[in-house]
Amino acid sequence: MHSHFLSLLERRMSGKRMHRMESAFRKLKGEVGPGVITGGADNDPAGIVTYTTVGALYGYALLWVLILCTPLMIVVQEMAGRLALVKKKGLSSIIVEHYGKTPATVVMTSLLIVNIATIGADIAGVAAVLGLLTGITWAFYIIPVTALIGYLVLFKKYRFIRNILMMLTGLLVVYIFSSAMASPEWTLVVEGLVPTFLPSMGFVAAVVGVIGTTISPYMLFWQASDELEEHKSIIRPKEVEIDTAVGMSWSNMIAAFIIIAAASTLFVAGITVDTAEEAAMALAPLAGRWAFLLFSIGIIVSGFLALPVLAASSAFAVSETFGWREGLNKKVLSAKGFYFVFMSSLLVGSALAFLPINPIHFLYYTQVLDGFLTPFLALMLLFMCNKKAIMGKYTNNWISNVTGTALVVILLLLDVFLVGQIFGFL
């Protein structure tokens, strides 16, 4: 009788624990979304090449840069999401309202140029890896990849698209497995988390590349607009904060494992890479067939995650600047301008992928635009998020202000370096 009572009590307590865990999971699931998708999309094929390259060149020495980037990303992305929810407008609409149409148009044009170049590089990267896996020429895949993304966005509901993007974000875990198969030296990994500096132009350029790839303007526009898609008329700053922190932390953790995989194999063997295809191929003889396969799958997954986010952020920026109806939850005929920009961004990007140049090299020059655009946007966000007339009780706290200011200062210093490099001053 006594043992039966204990067994019953244990089952009841176990059931309560399961219920609490399920409730916590449902709560977390309800609080994550735009921030997690934004963070996942940040690791696009072009970004993967950047992380692989710095891992191949400098081993684990740049892992600390990702730790530096994480709080900076969280703060600036959270400001964009919170501002959008308070104002019930996308970021471009808010810039037009408070700074005028000319600055908004300059920002929009710069964003379009960078996004389309990135789309071209990402489509080329996905196509190249698909060609590598199937033995069919990479050019065969450019149009099908573009068409599939266009079909999903044009003919599927927002909730379906959102769930697909969330699933793809989770699938980036393959980089953790790929990195583990590369048998990294974990003591050296830990050492790489401690800030170090090498007195060389190449090392500084690598730091610039990692920060420029990790903190991108399109993420601000996407998250601001996607928060509106998710929450519509509800202001939930705590949910935005949790969502953003989870998303940016996940993004940079995946980026760190990409660097670790490259450092454990390519750096040790003295191999450098220029394309997503080369990055995957180089892993096969060094880390084994499974590591190569997982790395390749990661590139494909990241491309299908990032491409709709890049094209949608362009469509949001243009539509909001000109006051058009916009949103992935709108039907095509009710938001024709929005979907026209979305498809045009994909089509022009896919055309760039056919050009006989390495799109990754072209991306370097578009990073200069990113370098100027991101601190400019961060400064705007800081000003607007500190005005009670705009934000009411949802103004910045001192942590957001200190971290946001640090981001602006760091990016402006990097701008000076980039300009010096281009014009030969440094």
Buried (B, 14 or more C-beta within 10 A) or exposed (E): EEEEEEEEEEEEEEEEEEEEEEEEEEEEEEBBBBBBBBBBBBBBBBBBBBBBBBBBBBBBBBBBBBBBBBBBBBBBBBBBBBBBBBBEBBBBBBBBBBBEBEBBBEBBBBBBBBBBBBBBBBBBBBBBBBBBBEEEEBEEBBBEBBEEBBEBBEEEEBEEBBEBBBEBBEBBBBBBBBBBBBEBBEEBBEBBEEEBEEEEEEBBBBBBBBBBBBBBBBBBBBBBBBBBBBBEEEBBBEBBBBBBBBBBBBBBBBBBBBBBBBBBBBBBEEBEBEBBBBBBBBBBEBBBEEBBBBBBBBBBBBBBBBBBBBBBBBBBBBBBBBEBEBBBBBEBEEBEBBBBBBBBBBBBBBBBBEEEEBBBEBBBEBBBBBBBBBBBBBBBBBEBBBEEEBBEEBBBEEEBBEBBBBBBEBBBEBBEBBBEBEEEEE
